[in-house]
Amino acid sequence: MSTIRIGDLVVNRLGFGAMRVCGPQVWGPPRDRKNAVAVLKRAYALGFNLMDTADSYGPHVDEELIAEALHPYPEDLVIATKGGLLRPTAAQWVPDGRPEHLRQAVDGSLRRLKLERIDLYQLHAPDPKVPFADSIGALAELQRQGKIRHLGVSNVDLAKLEEARRLAPIVSVQNAYSLVDRSSEDVLVACEKLGIAFLPWYPLGAAAALRAASVKALAVRRKVSAAQISLAWLLSRSPVMLPIPGTASLAHLEENAGAVGLELSREDLATLAD
């Protein structure tokens, strides 16, 4: 599996988005905790050595599951978590970028993950009620205190990325991006120029990419799955791309891992073009 750099860390180019091992709607504990732990363990065994999570997944459940499954952590495992969204109900994702909240969020993540320092901490989303500089500034201060190794941002446009970079070293961006959602193309291009890792969330377009006629046809021709085609397309799209597909299914996890060795030809890529 090829690798990618996140700051001074090196990880394999297919990470694991851990949110799906929580309960339905990413809320509460999993229905089958034993299976959730098995999926996390198997993900690492397959080479997914970046685990992406957030304190809002569960809330808190996802981070606790990662610690349960993988602590004490292997040396090459990188845990990326996020803060800045509240979950008052299963249906709500409410921004909270206040510095006081982010300080509490980081301390909570450290405790649940059983870490002294978080490898990659990402602001989950800008809070329209809080100056962006205040949110990033609070995280930069926590980084100076040694609680955070590297900083990333999520759900940002190009202007917010540029603002964040003026305030602190930013090593990653996590935005929605897939075959069927390329709205962050300008941010991806900027990340390429800057050498910043780009982590596409919903890399399968919430399964919409799997239903695309061009994807299904190519999957049949190549005798692979639609998910493997979609992930291989992302890996070929940019050298800074670090997809983080998630699942609560061991079978789907194995299937996703198969995308790593799938090379798409120019003809294949042409069939998937805009």
C-alpha positions in Angstrom: 0.0 0.0 0.0 1.4 3.4 -0.9 1.8 6.0 1.8 1.1 9.7 2.4 2.6 12.2 4.8 0.5 14.1 7.3 3.0 16.6 8.9 5.8 14.4 10.1 3.6 11.3 10.2 3.5 8.7 7.4 0.3 6.6 7.0 -1.1 4.3 4.3 -3.2 6.0 1.7 -6.4 4.3 2.7 -7.6 5.3 6.2 -10.6 4.0 8.2 -13.6 6.3 9.0 -14.7 4.8 12.3 -18.0 6.6 12.7 -20.1 3.7 11.3 -19.2 1.3 14.1 -21.5 3.4 16.4 -25.2 2.9 16.7 -27.7 3.8 14.0 -27.4 7.5 12.8 -24.0 7.5 14.5 -25.8 7.7 17.8 -25.3 5.6 20.9 -23.4 2.3 21.2 -23.3 -0.3 18.5 -26.0 -3.0 18.5 -23.2 -5.5 18.3 -20.2 -4.3 20.3 -18.2 -7.4 19.7 -18.5 -6.9 16.0 -17.6 -3.2 16.2 -14.4 -4.0 18.1 -13.6 -6.8 15.6 -14.1 -4.4 12.6 -11.7 -1.9 14.2 -9.1 -4.6 14.9 -9.4 -6.0 11.4 -9.2 -2.5 9.8 -5.7 -2.0 11.4 -4.7 -5.6 10.4 -5.6 -4.8 6.8 -3.3 -1.7 6.8 -5.8 1.0 7.6 -3.3 2.7 10.0 -5.1 6.0 10.2 -8.3 5.9 12.3 -10.6 8.9 11.8 -13.1 9.7 14.5 -14.7 12.6 16.4 -16.1 13.3 19.8 -19.5 13.9 18.2 -19.7 10.3 16.9 -21.9 8.6 19.5 -21.3 11.1 21.0 -18.1 9.9 22.6 -18.9 6.3 21.8 -16.6 6.0 18.8 -13.5 7.2 20.6 -14.1 4.8 23.5 -14.5 1.9 21.0 -11.2 2.7 19.3 -9.4 2.7 22.7 -11.2 -0.6 23.7 -10.2 -2.3 20.4 -6.7 -1.0 19.9 -5.1 0.4 23.1 -2.2 0.1 23.8 -1.8 1.4 20.3 0.6 0.0 17.7 3.5 2.3 17.0 2.4 3.1 13.4 -1.2 3.8 14.2 -2.3 7.4 13.8 -5.6 8.6 15.4 -7.3 11.6 14.0 -10.2 13.0 15.9 -12.3 16.1 15.6 -14.2 18.6 17.8 -16.5 21.5 17.4 -19.9 19.8 16.8 -22.5 19.0 19.4 -25.1 16.2 19.2 -28.1 17.2 21.3 -30.1 14.6 19.5 -29.4 12.0 16.9 -30.6 14.2 14.1 -28.7 17.3 15.1 -25.1 18.4 14.4 -24.7 21.8 16.0 -21.4 23.8 15.6 -19.7 24.9 18.8 -16.4 26.5 18.0 -16.1 28.5 21.3 -12.5 28.3 22.7 -13.8 27.1 26.1 -15.7 24.3 24.4 -12.8 23.2 22.3 -10.5 23.1 25.3 -13.0 20.8 27.0 -13.4 18.7 23.9 -9.7 18.1 23.5 -9.4 17.1 27.1 -12.3 14.7 26.7 -10.9 13.1 23.6 -7.5 12.6 25.3 -9.2 10.9 28.2 -11.5 8.6 26.1 -8.7 7.7 23.6 -6.2 7.1 26.5 -3.7 9.5 24.9 -1.3 12.1 26.2 -1.2 13.8 22.8 -3.6 13.6 19.8 -1.8 12.9 16.5 -4.2 14.9 14.4 -6.9 17.1 15.8 -9.3 18.7 13.3 -11.9 21.5 13.8 -15.0 19.6 12.7 -16.7 22.6 11.2 -16.6 26.4 11.4 -19.1 27.9 13.8 -20.9 30.9 12.2 -21.4 32.3 15.7 -17.8 32.3 16.7 -14.9 34.1 14.9 -13.0 31.4 13.0 -9.7 32.9 14.3 -10.9 32.3 17.8 -11.5 28.6 17.2 -8.2 28.0 15.3 -6.4 30.1 17.8 -7.6 28.0 20.7 -6.5 24.8 19.0 -3.1 26.4 18.2 -2.7 27.1 21.9 -3.5 23.5 22.8 -0.9 22.4 20.3 1.7 24.6 22.0 0.7 23.0 25.3 1.6 19.6 23.8 -2.0 18.2 23.7 -2.1 18.2 19.9 0.6 17.1 17.5 -0.9 18.3 14.2 -3.9 20.5 13.3 -6.4 20.0 10.5 -9.6 21.6 9.4 -12.9 20.1 8.1 -15.8 21.4 6.1 -14.0 24.5 5.0 -14.0 26.5 1.8 -10.8 27.9 0.2 -11.1 31.2 2.1 -11.4 29.4 5.5 -8.4 27.2 4.6 -6.3 30.2 3.8 -7.4 31.9 7.0 -6.6 28.9 9.1 -3.1 28.6 7.5 -2.4 32.2 8.5 -3.1 31.3 12.1 -1.4 27.9 12.5 0.3 25.1 10.5 -2.5 23.1 8.9 -1.6 19.6 7.7 -4.9 18.2 6.6 -8.3 19.1 5.2 -11.4 16.9 5.6 -14.2 17.8 3.2 -16.9 15.9 1.3 -15.6 14.6 -2.0 -16.4 11.7 -4.2 -17.1 10.7 -7.8 -20.5 12.3 -7.5 -19.6 15.3 -5.3 -16.6 17.4 -6.5 -17.7 20.7 -4.9 -14.4 20.9 -3.0 -12.3 20.6 -6.2 -10.7 24.1 -5.6 -9.8 23.1 -2.0 -8.3 19.8 -3.3 -6.2 21.7 -5.8 -4.9 24.1 -3.1 -4.0 21.1 -0.9 -2.0 19.6 -3.8 0.0 22.8 -4.2 0.6 23.1 -0.5 1.3 19.5 0.2 -1.6 19.2 2.6 -3.4 15.8 3.0 -7.0 15.8 1.7 -9.3 13.4 3.5 -12.6 13.0 1.6 -15.5 12.1 3.9 -18.3 10.2 2.3 -15.8 9.0 -0.3 -18.5 6.8 -1.8 -21.0 9.7 -1.9 -23.2 8.1 0.7 -23.5 5.1 -1.7 -24.6 7.4 -4.6 -21.3 6.7 -6.4 -22.0 3.0 -6.3 -25.3 3.6 -8.2 -23.7 5.6 -11.0 -24.1 3.9 -14.3 -20.5 4.5 -15.4 -19.2 3.0 -12.1 -21.4 -0.1 -12.3 -20.5 -0.7 -15.9 -16.7 -0.4 -15.2 -17.0 -2.6 -12.1 -18.6 -5.4 -14.3 -15.9 -5.0 -17.0 -13.1 -5.1 -14.4 -14.8 -7.8 -12.4 -14.5 -5.8 -9.1 -17.0 -4.0 -6.9 -18.4 -0.6 -7.5 -16.9 0.5 -4.1 -13.5 -0.6 -5.2 -13.8 1.4 -8.5 -14.9 4.5 -6.6 -12.0 4.3 -4.1 -9.5 3.5 -6.8 -10.7 6.6 -8.7 -10.1 8.7 -5.6 -6.6 7.3 -5.1 -5.8 8.1 -8.7 -7.3 11.6 -8.6 -4.6 13.2 -6.5 -1.4 12.3 -4.7 -2.6 14.1 -1.5 -5.9 12.1 -1.5 -6.4 10.0 1.6 -9.9 8.3 1.5 -11.4 7.2 4.8 -14.2 4.8 3.9 -16.1 3.6 6.9 -18.3 0.5 7.6 -19.6 -1.6 10.4 -19.4 -4.7 8.2 -16.3 -7.0 8.1 -17.2 -8.0 4.5 -17.4 -4.4 3.3 -14.2 -3.7 5.1 -12.4 -6.5 3.2 -14.0 -5.3 0.0 -12.8 -1.7 0.5 -9.3 -2.9 1.2 -9.2 -4.5 -2.2 -9.2 -1.0 -3.8 -5.6 -0.5 -2.9 -4.2 -2.8 -5.5 -6.6 -1.7 -8.2 -5.0 0.2 -11.0 -7.3 2.2 -13.3 -6.2 2.7 -16.9 -6.6 5.9 -18.9 -9.5 4.3 -20.6 -11.1 3.4 -17.2 -10.6 7.0 -15.9 -12.1 8.4 -19.1 -15.3 6.5 -18.5 -15.5 8.1 -15.1 -14.8 11.7 -16.2 -17.2 14.5 -15.7 
